[in-house]
Amino acid sequence: MRPVTVVAIDDHELFRTGIAHIVRQGWPHVRFHSFASLGAAFDHSPVAPDVVLLDLHLDGIDGHDAIPLIRLRWPGTAVIVVTAERSRTALRRVIDAGASDVVMKSDSPERFSAVLRTVLGPGSDSVGDQQAPALSRRQIEVLHLLGSGHSNKAIAKLLDISEFTVRGHVQQILKTLQAASRAQAVFHAQNLGLL
């Protein structure tokens, strides 16, 4: 089976690096490439990508005009527009042009991952398609509360357990999900379908 390929087209290198990090962390088996322009993507993509992550405001050709060209060159490729543009008219235009979805640059990484997961669909080699690690029912409860931004003290009060016990659960969650922080644990859990 051919590996899934995702291409990001954005003229800001820092943003492309951030997108690369999210995709590679959540979908380690996906082939990811990024380019500063549509022309570079057309010239250097070895195969038609499954998904293009497209900025609307590019040097040279505008993102609105790029969508029909992507559709022509790669008919089966889904286009997710990633933009800071908030004009409803502009966003409606990209959907009408054939974009699968729109993600705002101000959105959370979790929202971006959810949209990408929806577009890639099942069998995309994402972390979410792997078997979820075993967590106890109580650890799942703690994880849900972590995802809501609660402190250990607040979680202890809500679950009527000691703060020491909460700390133990959090440490076990981090270890099981191989996460370096609470936020990363929540992110991994969402990708795994635990939340």
ABEGO torsion letter per residue (X at the ends): XBBBBBBBBBABAAAAAAAAAAAAAABAABBBBBBABAAAAAAABABBBABBBBBABBBEBBAAAAAAAAAAABAABBBBBBBABABAAAAAAAAAAGBABBBBAABBAAAAAAAAAAAAEBGAGBAAABBBBBBBAAAAAAAAAAAAGBBAAAAAAAAGBBAAAAAAAAAAAAAAAGBABAAAAAAAAAAAGAX
